[in-house]
Amino acid sequence: MYEHLKIEERGAVAVMTISAPKSLNALNSKILNEIGDYLGSFDCGRLRCLIVTGDGEKSFVAGADISEMAGLSAAEGEAFGKRGARVFRMLETLPVPVIAAVNGFALGGGCELAMACDIRICSDNAKFGQPEVGLGIIPGFSGTVRMARLIGMGMAKQLIYTGKAIRADEALRIGLVNAVVPQAELMDKAMEMAAQIAAQAPLAVRAAKECINAEWDMTADEAIACENHAFGECFSTADQKGGMRAFLDKSKYEFQGK
Ligand code: CO8
């Protein structure tokens, strides 16, 4: 169905593998469109977590496709950036959590893709960086927006101004990734976390994601009010009733997503 995406479902967890081996999974317009189409059709009722990874053991995504960008005009460059930014925003606001399983190079648009995900786990051979200034451009898929928010302005400026890539252990130290594991264990670790998320009350997980995303830009008072409202809404769900009753009865309850 897709030329550059492999989609697999394991229970309530979906795995989207970006596959363009000849260019180390670099993102061109076709791949961005395919990701957008897939996310647009994502069944958030049935599926409770998405894992994003790259094909092979060398690269997650080695950036936007430099051969496609090389001849662009300013207007075309802006349009290309907007296309990627729109798709990455779809990922960031997907109602279910998204885990990036970073299996190698996450450079430029690849690092930006990982940062648009909720959680990043990487293999020990992973490398992260924003090398754009070495190509005469800046991060164009919202890297200047997300990196400073994720790891702080000082470190984000260092990585973006120098273009220097960092290894997995350094990415862990600065909080760019949540965990580093041996390559052979990467998908198991991502699946384990995804399964744990999928076992929770889906509407509660969704509300938590919406709150965390929305509250980022709010004043403290607005953010607290936002959480208060979403917290209250949880009490109108069957899963809150069932989950709390099961705790009190010392019984088991399967969350319904209602
Ligand atoms: N675009 C296109 N082709 C690529 C890319 C890329 N980003 N990365 C690798 N490739 C291709 C190589 O050209 C090569 O092709 P070929 O076999 O035909 O020569 C093939 O993949 C294998 O790559 P290498 O031979 O270079 O493999 P190495 O192991 O020697 O090196 C590296 C791996 C270090 C990852 C190296 O390939 C590299 O430096 N790649 C470019 C990384 C980069 O600069 N990425 C950032 C690109 S800019 C960007 O992402 C901006 C995002 C926002 C855009 C907004 C647009 C307006």
Residues whose N, C-alpha, C, O or C-beta is under 5 A from the ligand:
A	BS01	CO8	K22 S23 L24 A26 A62 G63 A64 D65 I66 S67 G77 F80 G81 F105 L107 G108 G109 P131 E132 I138 P139 G140 F141
